[in-house]
Structure formats: structure tokens, C-alpha cells
Amino acid sequence: MQRLVDNKTGPQRALISLGALAAAVIAIAVVVTAVVRIVDDDDGRGGLERAPGQTRRIASGTMAADEFVRDLLGHDGGVVALDHQVIAEKGPADVRLQYDCTDAGVCVMARLQDVDVVAGDLADGVWFTGCFAVTQDGVGYGGEPLDIELRHQGDVCP
């Protein structure tokens, strides 16, 4: 650093010092943000491990649907605490949720299967509340649909 500031005028030295100070502040902010995200995110695995503070309404074809499906897929083989009203086309023991929609309105479909048929029936969807085991069935492309089996484990997760 001393070589850099040798033979420089006062304003040039001030500018170099301010640049170094700004770089240090940005580096500290990045580290603090990363630590907060790790601590606040329950091991970095989304927010489905903890009970939701309030009921969430997930409409088919929205960004919320995309986040919800990705969170469920991220918990494949685990359990999640749900209090989610999924507003989508209903089947006999599932709901067909459109997600990952393009600007042209083309979406991918995932069937959220209520294995034990315990979800509350809504006029325009189903209401998953309680602790559910998540199992991905199918890959969701080609001829194989994406099914996400939700098996009720109780009112609260252990």
C-alpha cells in the first residue's frame, strides 16, 4: 500500500483511502448478511421446519406456488410443518398446483397428494395443516409427472 501512495498528491491519497475503506465496509456487510441468513434460516433449508406464524395462501401459477413446491422438494424424505391453503384444481386425494410459470403463461404441474386424506377441503383448493412427511414421486418432466406425497404425521412436528 505504501508504494501505491508514494508520489501521490493529497487528494489522490484520500481517494485511495476512501476506496479501501469502502471495500472493507462492503466485505463486512457481505459476511454479516451471510451469517444472518444462515442463523435465521434453520440450517439453510427454507422455512418449512418451523410452524408458520400464520396461515399462508398459495395460489396456483404464482411465485408463492413456485417457492412452495421448491421448498417441499428440498425437504424430500423429511417432515415439514404446514399451515397452507393451496388454491388449485382438486382431485380425489390431491391438488394440482401450477408452478415455475414462464412469461408466456406456460407452467409446470405438480400433484400434491394427500396420502391420508386429512387436508381440509376448501371450495377452491385444500388446506394442509399439521406435520407432514414429504416424498417426491416422479421427476416432473417427459412422460413422468411430478407427484409430491404428503403423509400426515400429527398436529405438530417433533
Helices and strands as residue ranges (DSSP letters): H 2-5, H 10-40, E 56-59, H 63-74, E 79-87, E 89-90, E 94-99, E 108-114, E 120-122, E 125-137, E 146-154
